Amino acid sequence: MNHPIISKIAQLGHPFVGFILHLGSISKLLFDIILNSPYSLKRIYLVIKEIHFSGVKSIVIISVSGWFVGMVLGLQGYNTLARFGSVSMLGSVVALSLLRELGPVLTAILFASRAGTGITAEIGLMKATEQIDAMSVMAVNPIKRIVAPKFIGSILSVPLLTAIFNTSGILGGYFVGVILLHLDSGTFWSQMRDSVTLHGDIINGLIKSFVFGLAVSLIAVYQGFIAKPTAEGVSMATTRTVVISALTVLALDYALTSLMF
């Protein structure tokens, strides 16, 4: 019989062991996807199909969310800047907040909630209905045919959706600042132009969105693969996709921000 103290230590260490095992499994999956990506790129229609599913069908929620986030930034920024008599800087505040942080982060989280869960559910249901096993029996590699196109399509979609989110958010801030609060339109755009830099703000924001897209799409396909082949198992996998993706995006955001800015 195990000693009680050893048993307690084993219980404490079990989550860390599980984390290492999952990290190894997801790294192996990423390696397999990279090896099989040329197949998907040669059959570009598979990638385009996934871009339509992950990206095009997410445009509405991304655009509307970006608009309202921009409106909130415009209103809060105006109230804060009014205390210091510098409301002319509103355009800069809105643009920098979106381009550097809120745009990439919120787009990735919304993408995980909308498209990531769909990817996980689709792969999980294919596993539950034994379609993946049937593909293997017919000598069709599911990584080539199913996973790699979804992965590539998601990575390409997130930066594009981030650009749409940022554009919609800036227009939302413009609507509040210029249309509702009657700021000067020329001042709004000129301050934004003087404050925003191509490399420091726009490119770094797109790099963030690319990294977030890679992480979210990898988590989504991995959770689909490890989902238990039951309705409850698929449901739990989709929930894990959202939770783990959100935490991963926030952690990566801190790491990338500390390196970039």
C-alpha positions in Angstrom: 0.0 0.0 0.0 1.3 3.5 -0.9 2.3 5.8 1.9 -0.3 8.6 2.5 2.2 11.3 1.9 3.4 9.8 -1.3 -0.3 9.4 -2.4 -0.9 13.1 -1.7 2.3 14.1 -3.7 1.1 11.9 -6.6 -2.3 13.6 -6.5 -0.7 17.0 -6.6 1.6 16.0 -9.5 -1.1 14.4 -11.6 -2.3 17.6 -13.3 1.2 18.5 -14.2 1.8 15.1 -15.7 -1.4 15.4 -17.6 -0.4 18.8 -18.9 2.9 17.5 -20.2 1.2 14.5 -21.9 -1.3 16.8 -23.6 1.6 19.2 -24.6 3.4 16.3 -26.2 0.3 15.1 -28.0 -0.6 18.5 -29.4 3.0 19.1 -30.5 3.0 15.8 -32.4 -0.3 16.8 -34.0 1.2 20.1 -35.1 4.2 18.3 -36.6 1.9 15.9 -38.5 -0.1 18.9 -39.8 3.0 20.6 -41.0 4.2 17.5 -42.8 0.8 17.1 -44.5 0.2 20.7 -45.4 1.7 20.5 -48.9 -1.2 18.1 -49.8 -3.7 20.7 -48.7 -2.0 23.5 -50.5 -2.0 21.5 -53.7 -5.7 21.0 -53.3 -6.5 24.6 -52.6 -10.2 24.2 -52.8 -10.1 22.3 -49.5 -8.5 25.4 -47.9 -10.9 27.8 -49.6 -13.8 25.8 -48.3 -12.5 26.1 -44.7 -11.8 29.8 -45.1 -15.4 30.2 -46.1 -16.6 28.2 -43.1 -14.2 29.8 -40.6 -13.7 33.3 -42.0 -16.5 34.4 -44.2 -19.3 33.1 -41.9 -17.6 35.0 -39.0 -17.6 38.4 -40.7 -21.0 39.5 -39.3 -20.2 38.8 -35.6 -16.7 40.3 -36.0 -17.9 43.4 -37.7 -20.7 44.1 -35.3 -18.5 43.3 -32.3 -15.8 45.6 -33.6 -18.3 48.4 -34.2 -19.6 48.3 -30.6 -16.2 48.0 -29.1 -15.1 51.0 -31.1 -18.2 53.0 -29.9 -17.4 52.1 -26.3 -13.7 53.1 -26.7 -14.9 56.4 -28.3 -17.2 57.2 -25.5 -14.9 56.2 -22.7 -11.9 57.8 -24.3 -13.8 61.0 -24.8 -14.9 61.1 -21.1 -11.3 60.4 -20.0 -9.6 62.8 -22.3 -12.1 65.6 -21.5 -10.7 65.7 -18.0 -7.3 66.7 -19.3 -8.6 68.9 -22.1 -7.2 66.7 -24.9 -10.2 65.3 -26.6 -8.4 65.9 -30.0 -6.4 62.7 -29.2 -9.5 60.5 -29.4 -8.7 59.1 -32.8 -5.2 58.0 -31.6 -6.6 56.4 -28.5 -9.2 54.4 -30.4 -6.8 53.3 -33.1 -4.0 52.3 -30.8 -6.2 50.4 -28.4 -7.7 48.4 -31.3 -4.6 47.8 -33.4 -2.3 46.8 -30.5 -4.5 44.9 -28.1 -8.3 44.7 -28.4 -8.4 43.9 -32.1 -6.2 40.8 -32.1 -7.3 39.5 -28.7 -11.1 39.9 -29.1 -11.1 38.6 -32.7 -9.2 35.4 -31.6 -11.6 34.8 -28.7 -14.7 35.4 -30.9 -13.2 33.2 -33.5 -12.7 30.4 -31.0 -16.3 30.8 -29.8 -17.8 30.8 -33.2 -15.5 28.9 -35.7 -13.3 27.0 -33.2 -16.2 25.2 -31.6 -17.5 24.3 -35.0 -14.2 22.7 -36.0 -14.1 20.8 -32.7 -17.7 19.6 -33.0 -17.2 18.5 -36.6 -14.1 16.5 -35.9 -15.6 15.1 -32.7 -18.8 14.0 -34.5 -16.7 12.4 -37.3 -14.9 10.5 -34.6 -18.1 9.5 -32.9 -19.7 8.2 -36.1 -16.4 6.4 -37.0 -15.9 8.4 -40.2 -12.3 9.0 -39.3 -11.7 5.3 -38.7 -13.4 4.6 -42.1 -11.1 7.0 -43.8 -8.0 5.3 -42.3 -9.4 1.9 -43.4 -9.7 3.3 -47.0 -6.0 4.5 -46.8 -7.1 8.2 -46.6 -5.1 10.2 -44.1 -7.5 12.2 -42.0 -4.8 14.7 -41.2 -4.3 15.5 -44.9 -8.0 15.5 -45.8 -9.7 17.0 -42.8 -7.3 18.6 -40.2 -4.6 20.3 -42.3 -7.2 22.3 -44.4 -9.1 23.4 -41.3 -5.8 24.4 -39.7 -4.5 26.4 -42.6 -7.9 28.0 -43.3 -8.2 29.2 -39.7 -4.7 30.6 -39.6 -5.4 32.6 -42.8 -8.8 33.7 -41.5 -7.9 35.2 -38.2 -5.6 38.0 -39.4 -8.1 39.0 -42.1 -10.9 39.0 -39.5 -8.7 41.1 -37.2 -8.3 43.7 -39.9 -12.1 43.8 -40.4 -12.6 44.1 -36.6 -10.1 47.0 -36.4 -11.7 48.8 -39.3 -15.2 48.4 -37.9 -14.0 49.5 -34.5 -12.3 52.6 -35.8 -15.5 53.5 -37.7 -17.5 52.9 -34.5 -15.1 55.3 -32.6 -15.5 57.8 -35.4 -19.3 57.6 -35.2 -19.3 58.4 -31.5 -16.6 61.0 -31.6 -17.4 62.9 -34.7 -21.1 62.2 -35.4 -22.5 62.1 -31.8 -20.0 64.2 -29.9 -19.3 66.6 -32.7 -15.5 66.5 -32.7 -13.7 67.8 -35.8 -13.4 65.0 -38.4 -10.0 66.3 -39.7 -8.5 66.3 -36.2 -9.8 62.8 -35.5 -8.1 61.3 -38.6 -4.9 63.5 -38.5 -4.2 62.6 -34.9 -4.7 58.9 -35.7 -2.4 59.2 -38.7 0.4 60.9 -36.7 0.2 58.3 -33.8 -0.1 55.0 -35.7 3.0 53.5 -37.2 3.1 50.7 -39.8 5.6 48.4 -38.1 5.1 49.3 -34.4 1.3 49.1 -34.4 -0.3 47.6 -37.6 2.3 44.8 -38.4 2.8 43.9 -34.8 -1.0 43.6 -34.3 -1.2 41.3 -37.4 1.7 39.2 -36.1 -0.3 38.8 -32.8 -3.4 37.8 -34.7 -1.4 35.2 -36.7 0.0 33.6 -33.6 -3.4 33.7 -31.9 -4.9 32.1 -35.0 -2.3 29.3 -34.9 -3.0 28.6 -31.3 -6.8 28.7 -31.5 -7.0 26.5 -34.6 -4.5 24.0 -33.1 -6.5 23.8 -29.9 -9.7 23.3 -31.8 -8.6 20.4 -34.0 -6.8 18.8 -31.0 -9.9 18.9 -28.8 -11.9 17.4 -31.6 -9.4 14.5 -31.9 -9.4 13.7 -28.2 -13.1 14.1 -27.6 -14.9 11.1 -26.3 -17.1 9.6 -29.1 -20.3 10.5 -27.4 -22.7 13.5 -27.5 -21.5 14.5 -24.0 -17.9 14.1 -24.9 -18.2 16.3 -28.0 -20.1 18.9 -25.9 -17.3 19.0 -23.3 -14.7 19.2 -26.0 -16.3 22.3 -27.5 -16.4 23.9 -24.1 -12.8 23.1 -23.5 -11.9 24.7 -26.9 -13.4 28.1 -25.8 -11.9 28.1 -22.3 -8.4 26.9 -23.2 -8.3 29.2 -26.3 -9.3 32.2 -24.3 -6.7 31.6 -21.6 -4.0 30.8 -24.2 -4.7 33.9 -26.1 -4.5 36.1 -23.0 -1.2 34.5 -22.0 0.3 34.8 -25.4 -0.9 38.4 -25.6 1.1 39.2 -22.5 4.2 37.4 -23.8 4.0 39.1 -27.2 3.3 42.5 -25.8 6.3 42.3 -23.5 8.5 41.5 -26.6 7.0 43.9 -29.1 6.2 47.1 -27.2 
